[in-house]
Amino acid sequence: MRENPLELAAGGAVLAFAVGFLVFMTQSTGVTARTDGYSLNGNFRSAEGINVGTDVKLAGVKVGSVTGMGLNDETYRAEVTITLRDGLLVPNDSSLAVSSEGLLGGNFMEIVPGGSFDYFQPGDTFMDTQGSVSLINLLLRYVGGGEE
């Protein structure tokens, strides 16, 4: 069986492209097993639109990502774990909110800094959280005349 050098080169290029694409996808979605940084927690009424790998932003700058999600069986609230980069000091009276990048944009976690001189320690929990707001529910309230 004879190998055509052109076919071998094309196959190698396709394989290199596939490996490059796989590396890009794991880095851009946060699937990699990076352990640098420290974790904080938050409890939400609704974490709709948030998944593991979602960006965490402070002042519009990515400072971490969502690394864990689960449901508390006793309180029926979403428990979210975020990992922030090392060296970032977040005041312990800050809030954590689910925010949207616009009407058609995706969601992200936003840290709204407080004014405390004390900072979160690894494993601490945000006391002030704001879950996602459903656009459909808002529209239904508007169409229904504001009835709740």
N, CA and C of each residue as an Amber inpcrd file, in Angstrom:
protein
   444
   0.8480000  -1.1690000   0.0000000   0.0000000   0.0000000   0.0000000
   0.8980000   1.2380000   0.0000000   0.6680000   2.1290000  -0.9510000
   1.4810000   3.3360000  -1.0600000   0.7530000   4.5000000  -0.4240000
   1.4950000   5.3110000   0.3450000   0.9190000   6.5120000   0.9360000
   1.2630000   7.7120000   0.0810000   0.2620000   8.5060000  -0.1510000
   0.4440000   9.7310000  -0.9010000   0.8930000  10.8130000   0.0760000
   2.0110000  11.4980000  -0.1590000   2.4840000  12.5290000   0.7810000
   1.4790000  13.6610000   0.9680000   0.7300000  13.9610000  -0.0580000
  -0.2760000  15.0170000   0.0530000  -1.3980000  14.5990000   1.0030000
  -1.8160000  13.3340000   0.9300000  -2.8520000  12.8350000   1.8360000
  -2.3470000  12.8100000   3.2790000  -1.1120000  12.4270000   3.4860000
  -0.5350000  12.4220000   4.8250000  -0.4720000  13.8410000   5.3930000
  -0.0870000  14.8080000   4.5870000  -0.0120000  16.2000000   5.0380000
  -1.4040000  16.7330000   5.3760000  -2.3890000  16.4160000   4.5580000
  -3.7640000  16.8630000   4.8200000  -4.2990000  16.2260000   6.0990000
  -4.0400000  14.9480000   6.2800000  -4.4780000  14.2650000   7.5020000
  -3.8160000  14.8480000   8.7380000  -2.5260000  15.1440000   8.6340000
  -1.8120000  15.7610000   9.7560000  -2.3540000  17.1410000  10.0780000
  -2.6880000  17.9130000   9.0490000  -3.2450000  19.2490000   9.2660000
  -4.6130000  19.1650000   9.9440000  -5.4490000  18.2220000   9.5220000
  -6.7610000  18.0410000  10.1500000  -6.5930000  17.6250000  11.6070000
  -5.6750000  16.7190000  11.8720000  -5.4370000  16.2790000  13.2460000
  -4.9270000  17.4240000  14.1150000  -4.0050000  18.2280000  13.6070000
  -3.4860000  19.3720000  14.3560000  -4.5960000  20.3900000  14.6190000
  -5.4470000  20.6250000  13.6320000  -6.5710000  21.5440000  13.8130000
  -7.5260000  21.0260000  14.8910000  -7.8100000  19.7300000  14.9000000
  -8.7210000  19.1460000  15.8890000  -8.1510000  19.2760000  17.3010000
  -6.8620000  19.0240000  17.4530000  -6.2290000  19.1620000  18.7740000
  -6.2520000  20.6170000  19.2240000  -5.9370000  21.5370000  18.3190000
  -5.9870000  22.9670000  18.6500000  -7.3810000  23.4090000  19.0450000
  -8.3960000  22.9330000  18.3410000  -9.7800000  23.2700000  18.6680000
 -10.1590000  22.7250000  20.0380000  -9.7480000  21.5110000  20.3640000
 -10.0410000  20.9180000  21.6690000  -9.3960000  21.7250000  22.7950000
  -8.1580000  22.1330000  22.6150000  -7.4750000  22.9580000  23.6170000
  -8.1950000  24.2920000  23.7920000  -8.5740000  24.9220000  22.6830000
  -9.3030000  26.1890000  22.7380000 -10.6210000  26.0330000  23.4890000
 -11.3740000  24.9950000  23.2090000 -12.6760000  24.7960000  23.8520000
 -12.5300000  24.5540000  25.3550000 -11.5620000  23.7730000  25.7700000
 -11.4060000  23.5190000  27.2040000 -10.9770000  24.7710000  27.9480000
 -10.1700000  25.6160000  27.3270000  -9.7400000  26.8410000  27.9940000
 -10.8350000  27.8930000  28.0160000 -11.6060000  28.0070000  26.9530000
 -12.6260000  29.0550000  26.8860000 -13.8650000  28.7210000  27.6870000
 -14.1280000  27.4480000  27.9460000 -15.3150000  27.0720000  28.7180000
 -15.0030000  26.8250000  30.1790000 -13.7560000  26.8930000  30.5700000
 -13.4090000  26.6970000  31.9750000 -13.4390000  25.2480000  32.4100000
 -13.3440000  24.3020000  31.4700000 -13.4060000  22.8940000  31.7960000
 -12.0840000  22.3900000  32.3630000 -11.0220000  23.1090000  32.1530000
  -9.7190000  22.6560000  32.6200000  -9.6930000  22.5750000  34.1450000
  -8.8350000  21.7390000  34.6530000  -8.7540000  21.5070000  36.0920000
  -7.7630000  22.4690000  36.7370000  -8.0310000  23.7600000  36.5970000
  -7.1410000  24.7490000  37.1940000  -7.4750000  24.8710000  38.6730000
  -6.4400000  24.8920000  39.4970000  -6.6610000  24.9660000  40.9290000
  -6.1510000  26.2720000  41.5270000  -5.6240000  27.1720000  40.6820000
  -5.1400000  28.4280000  41.2280000  -6.3350000  29.3130000  41.5710000
  -6.2600000  29.9570000  42.7000000  -7.3550000  30.8060000  43.1490000
  -7.9690000  30.2680000  44.4260000  -9.0140000  30.9540000  44.8760000
  -9.7100000  30.5160000  46.0810000 -11.2120000  30.5460000  45.8430000
 -11.9360000  29.7290000  46.6010000 -13.3670000  29.5450000  46.3830000
 -14.2040000  30.3190000  47.3870000 -15.3360000  30.8490000  46.8930000
 -16.3630000  31.4720000  47.7200000 -17.7000000  30.8720000  47.3150000
 -18.7030000  30.9970000  48.1840000 -20.0060000  30.3930000  47.9420000
 -21.1080000  31.4300000  47.9690000 -22.2260000  31.0920000  47.3480000
 -23.4130000  31.9360000  47.3740000 -24.6520000  31.0820000  47.2310000
 -25.7540000  31.5130000  47.8520000 -27.0340000  30.8140000  47.7680000
 -28.0300000  31.7090000  47.0490000 -28.7350000  31.1510000  46.0630000
 -29.6250000  31.9340000  45.2170000 -31.0130000  31.3100000  45.1590000
 -32.0230000  32.1730000  45.0560000 -33.3860000  31.7010000  44.8220000
 -33.4600000  31.0810000  43.4390000 -32.7830000  31.7120000  42.4730000
 -32.7360000  31.2000000  41.1160000 -31.3730000  31.5080000  40.5070000
 -30.7360000  30.4820000  39.9980000 -29.4560000  30.6500000  39.2990000
 -29.6280000  30.3100000  37.8290000 -30.8040000  30.6050000  37.3030000
 -31.1160000  30.3050000  35.9110000 -30.1390000  31.0320000  34.9820000
 -29.6270000  30.3050000  34.0010000 -28.7000000  30.8900000  33.0360000
 -27.2450000  30.7880000  33.4430000 -26.9760000  30.2500000  34.6330000
 -25.6010000  30.1030000  35.1190000 -25.2250000  28.6270000  35.0680000
 -24.0210000  28.3450000  34.6160000 -23.5080000  26.9780000  34.5530000
 -22.0710000  26.9620000  35.0540000 -21.5630000  25.7710000  35.3000000
 -20.1490000  25.6380000  35.6380000 -19.3490000  26.1730000  34.4480000
 -18.4150000  27.0610000  34.7250000 -17.6080000  27.6820000  33.6840000
 -18.0420000  29.1040000  33.3630000 -19.2050000  29.5320000  33.8830000
 -19.6720000  30.8980000  33.6520000 -18.6890000  31.8820000  34.2740000
 -18.4720000  33.0070000  33.6010000 -17.5340000  34.0240000  34.0810000
 -18.0430000  34.7020000  35.3510000 -17.1050000  35.0750000  36.2150000
 -17.3700000  35.9380000  37.3650000 -16.6260000  37.2350000  37.0860000
 -17.3630000  38.3630000  37.1330000 -16.7700000  39.6510000  36.7940000
 -16.8790000  40.6300000  37.9470000 -15.9020000  41.5130000  38.0150000
 -15.8710000  42.6080000  38.9650000 -15.5140000  43.8460000  38.1520000
 -16.3930000  44.8400000  38.1400000 -16.2080000  46.0650000  37.3470000
 -16.0470000  45.7520000  35.8620000 -16.7150000  44.6880000  35.3930000
 -16.6620000  44.3210000  33.9880000 -15.4540000  43.5120000  33.5810000
 -14.5990000  43.1710000  34.5250000 -13.3770000  42.4180000  34.2400000
 -13.5160000  41.0090000  34.8060000 -13.1790000  40.0110000  34.0070000
 -13.2570000  38.6270000  34.4720000 -12.2160000  38.3840000  35.5590000
 -12.6920000  37.9420000  36.7230000 -11.7990000  37.6750000  37.8510000
 -11.8950000  36.2350000  38.3400000 -12.7580000  35.4530000  37.7090000
 -12.9260000  34.0690000  38.1270000 -14.0010000  33.3880000  37.3160000
 -14.4360000  32.2270000  37.8120000 -15.4830000  31.4850000  37.1240000
 -16.2610000  30.6320000  38.1170000 -17.4330000  30.1970000  37.6880000
 -18.2700000  29.3030000  38.4910000 -17.6630000  27.9150000  38.4000000
 -17.3860000  27.3120000  39.5520000 -16.7500000  25.9980000  39.5550000
 -17.6380000  24.9060000  40.1330000 -18.7990000  25.2830000  40.6700000
 -19.6870000  24.2610000  41.2090000 -21.1000000  24.7890000  41.3850000
 -22.0640000  23.9090000  41.1950000 -23.4740000  24.2500000  41.3960000
 -24.1950000  23.0490000  41.9710000 -25.1850000  23.3390000  42.7950000
 -25.9870000  22.2630000  43.3490000 -27.2520000  22.8240000  43.9700000
 -28.1440000  21.9300000  44.3720000 -29.3940000  22.3130000  45.0020000
 -29.3600000  21.9010000  46.4600000 -29.6610000  22.8350000  47.3610000
 -29.7790000  22.5180000  48.7710000 -31.1500000  21.8890000  48.9840000
 -31.1800000  20.6130000  49.3870000 -32.4340000  19.8710000  49.5240000
 -33.3060000  20.3840000  50.6590000 -32.7400000  21.1080000  51.6010000
 -33.5230000  21.6100000  52.7370000 -34.1330000  22.9780000  52.4530000
 -33.3790000  23.8550000  51.7880000 -33.8670000  25.2150000  51.5460000
 -34.3910000  25.4110000  50.1250000 -34.1430000  24.4440000  49.2440000
 -34.5320000  24.5250000  47.8330000 -33.9390000  25.7590000  47.1540000
 -32.7340000  26.0910000  47.5240000 -32.0150000  27.2040000  46.9210000
 -30.8000000  26.6570000  46.1790000 -30.4170000  27.3660000  45.1420000
 -29.2390000  26.9810000  44.3700000 -27.9850000  27.4000000  45.1220000
 -27.0580000  26.4750000  45.2670000 -25.7750000  26.7660000  45.9030000
 -24.7160000  26.8260000  44.8090000 -24.0480000  27.9720000  44.7290000
 -23.0620000  28.2060000  43.6770000 -21.6900000  28.4120000  44.3200000
 -20.6830000  27.7750000  43.7520000 -19.3040000  27.9640000  44.1930000
 -18.5520000  28.6570000  43.0650000 -17.8780000  29.7510000  43.4110000
 -17.0640000  30.4650000  42.4360000 -15.6020000  30.3810000  42.8710000
 -14.7140000  30.4230000  41.9190000 -13.2830000  30.4600000  42.2060000
 -12.7240000  31.7490000  41.6330000 -12.0950000  32.5370000  42.5000000
 -11.5020000  33.8150000  42.1130000  -9.9960000  33.6750000  42.0610000
  -9.3570000  34.5090000  41.2550000  -7.9020000  34.4440000  41.1280000
  -7.2390000  34.8200000  42.4530000  -6.0820000  34.2320000  42.6930000
  -5.3160000  34.5390000  43.9130000  -4.9300000  36.0080000  43.9380000
  -4.8990000  36.5740000  45.1180000  -4.4740000  37.9540000  45.2900000
  -5.5990000  38.9650000  45.2010000  -6.7810000  38.5580000  44.7900000
  -7.9210000  39.4640000  44.6910000  -8.6150000  39.5200000  46.0450000
  -8.6180000  40.7000000  46.6710000  -9.2620000  40.8840000  47.9630000
 -10.6560000  41.4620000  47.7420000 -11.6780000  40.7180000  48.1740000
 -13.0680000  41.1390000  48.0170000 -13.6140000  41.4780000  49.3940000
 -14.1180000  42.7040000  49.5920000 -14.6880000  43.0700000  50.9010000
 -15.8050000  42.1050000  51.2920000 -15.8720000  41.7550000  52.5790000
 -16.8260000  40.7370000  53.0190000 -18.2730000  41.2260000  53.1030000
 -18.5450000  42.4740000  52.7430000 -19.9280000  42.9330000  52.6500000
 -20.3500000  43.1200000  51.1920000 -19.5890000  42.5350000  50.2800000
 -19.9110000  42.6020000  48.8570000 -21.1020000  41.7020000  48.5570000
 -21.7310000  41.9530000  47.4050000 -22.8440000  41.0990000  46.9930000
 -22.4790000  40.3700000  45.7120000 -23.1680000  39.2650000  45.4790000
 -22.9630000  38.4410000  44.3000000 -24.2930000  38.3520000  43.5710000
 -24.3050000  38.7280000  42.2980000 -25.5590000  38.7830000  41.5430000
 -25.4120000  38.0840000  40.1960000 -26.5260000  37.5330000  39.7320000
 -26.5950000  37.0000000  38.3750000 -26.9640000  38.1740000  37.4770000
 -26.1000000  38.5070000  36.5360000 -26.3270000  39.6430000  35.6470000
 -26.3750000  39.1700000  34.2050000 -26.8980000  40.0350000  33.3520000
 -27.0280000  39.7230000  31.9410000 -26.1970000  40.6980000  31.1250000
 -25.6360000  40.2110000  30.0270000 -24.8340000  41.0540000  29.1490000
 -25.6970000  41.8710000  28.1990000 -26.9890000  41.7890000  28.3250000
 -27.9040000  42.5240000  27.4600000 -29.1140000  41.6730000  27.1640000
 -29.9890000  42.1810000  26.3230000 -31.2310000  41.4840000  26.0320000
 -30.9840000  40.1240000  25.3920000 -30.0210000  40.0450000  24.4980000
 -29.7360000  38.7870000  23.8220000 -28.4230000  38.1520000  24.2780000
 -27.7330000  38.7930000  25.2030000 -26.4510000  38.2800000  25.6780000
 -26.6080000  37.2010000  26.7210000 -25.5050000  36.5960000  27.0750000
 -25.5090000  35.5510000  28.0830000 -25.4680000  36.1310000  29.4860000
 -25.5470000  35.2570000  30.4730000 -25.4900000  35.6620000  31.8730000
 -24.0840000  35.4780000  32.4220000 -23.7900000  36.1980000  33.4780000
 -22.5300000  36.0560000  34.1880000 -22.7710000  36.3920000  35.6510000
 -21.8300000  36.0400000  36.4950000 -21.9030000  36.3710000  37.9170000
 -21.1520000  37.6860000  38.1090000 -21.7790000  38.6060000  38.8290000
 -21.1640000  39.9070000  39.0570000 -20.9520000  40.1210000  40.5540000
 -19.7460000  40.5020000  40.9080000 -19.4470000  40.8770000  42.2920000
 -19.5890000  42.3920000  42.3930000 -20.4670000  42.8310000  43.2960000
 -20.6400000  44.2570000  43.5660000 -19.9160000  44.5270000  44.8780000
 -18.7730000  45.2090000  44.8230000 -17.9520000  45.3550000  46.0260000
 -18.6110000  46.2330000  47.0800000 -18.3890000  45.8570000  48.3290000
 -18.8590000  46.6480000  49.4590000 -17.7580000  47.5800000  49.9330000
 -17.9560000  48.1330000  51.1160000 -17.0030000  49.1030000  51.6290000
 -16.2470000  48.6510000  52.8660000 -16.3750000  47.3870000  53.2130000
 -15.7290000  46.8720000  54.4150000 -14.2030000  46.8290000  54.2510000
 -13.5010000  46.9290000  55.3720000 -12.0470000  46.7800000  55.3650000
 -11.6400000  45.3530000  55.7000000 -12.6360000  44.4920000  55.9440000
 -12.3880000  43.0660000  56.1490000 -12.7210000  42.3430000  54.8470000
 -11.9890000  41.2720000  54.5570000 -12.1300000  40.6090000  53.2720000
 -12.5630000  39.1630000  53.4420000 -13.1880000  38.6250000  52.3830000
 -13.5730000  37.2170000  52.3870000 -12.3410000  36.3430000  52.5130000
 -12.5130000  35.2540000  53.2190000 -11.4930000  34.2180000  53.3260000
 -11.9470000  33.0340000  52.4770000 -11.0350000  32.1930000  52.0110000
 -11.4300000  31.0290000  51.2140000 -12.5140000  30.2160000  51.9160000
 -13.5750000  29.8860000  51.1710000 -14.6800000  29.0900000  51.6990000
 -15.8120000  29.9050000  52.2930000 -15.6520000  31.2280000  52.4240000
 -16.7220000  32.0720000  52.9750000 -17.9110000  32.1080000  52.0260000
 -19.0520000  32.5990000  52.5590000 -20.2940000  32.6720000  51.7970000
 -20.7870000  34.1090000  51.7200000 -21.1930000  34.5260000  50.5190000
 -21.7930000  35.8470000  50.3350000 -23.1220000  35.8860000  51.0910000
 -23.3190000  36.9100000  51.8930000 -24.5790000  37.0530000  52.6220000
 -25.6370000  37.7370000  51.7650000 -25.2190000  38.5550000  50.8130000
 -26.1300000  39.2990000  49.9580000 -26.0030000  38.7680000  48.5290000
 -27.0480000  38.1020000  48.0440000 -27.0510000  37.5710000  46.6910000
 -28.3290000  37.9920000  45.9760000 -28.2450000  38.0740000  44.6660000
 -29.4160000  38.3800000  43.8550000 -29.4390000  37.4150000  42.6890000
 -30.5200000  36.6490000  42.5920000 -30.6530000  35.6560000  41.5450000
 -31.0340000  36.2680000  40.2140000 -31.2270000  35.4140000  39.2480000
 -31.5750000  35.8770000  37.9070000 -33.0240000  36.3360000  37.8560000
 -33.2730000  37.2780000  36.9620000 -34.6110000  37.8000000  36.7410000
 -35.1040000  37.2430000  35.4170000 -36.2690000  36.6270000  35.4420000
 -36.8210000  36.0250000  34.2380000 -37.5140000  37.0860000  33.3920000
 -37.0610000  37.2350000  32.1550000 -37.6610000  38.1970000  31.2330000
 -39.1160000  37.8280000  30.9500000 -39.4100000  36.5510000  30.8610000
 -40.7860000  36.0980000  30.5990000 -41.7040000  36.5140000  31.7450000
 -41.2570000  36.3180000  32.9920000 -42.0770000  36.7250000  34.1400000
 -42.3080000  38.2300000  34.1540000 -41.2970000  39.0060000  33.8150000
 -41.4660000  40.4590000  33.7530000 -42.4880000  40.8560000  32.6920000
 -42.4140000  40.2170000  31.5280000 -43.3740000  40.5080000  30.4630000
 -44.7890000  40.1080000  30.8670000 -44.9280000  38.9700000  31.5340000
 -46.2560000  38.5360000  31.9730000 -46.8380000  39.4970000  33.0140000
 -46.0080000  40.0050000  33.8920000 -46.4830000  40.9940000  34.8700000
 -46.9240000  42.2820000  34.1760000 -46.1810000  42.6930000  33.1650000
 -46.5160000  43.9320000  32.4460000 -47.8190000  43.7440000  31.6720000
 -47.9530000  42.6310000  30.9690000 -49.1570000  42.3710000  30.1920000
 -50.3530000  42.1510000  31.1220000 -50.1160000  41.5300000  32.2630000
 -51.2010000  41.2550000  33.2140000 -51.5710000  42.4470000  34.0660000
 -50.9720000  43.5900000  33.8630000 -51.3230000  44.7800000  34.6200000
 -50.6570000  44.8740000  35.9670000 -49.5300000  44.1890000  36.1580000
 -48.7860000  44.3070000  37.4100000 -49.3010000  43.4390000  38.5350000
 -50.1890000  42.4880000  38.2440000 -50.7080000  41.5970000  39.2910000
 -49.6210000  40.6480000  39.7100000 -49.5970000  40.3260000  40.9840000
 -48.5970000  39.3610000  41.4740000 -49.2740000  38.1380000  42.0020000
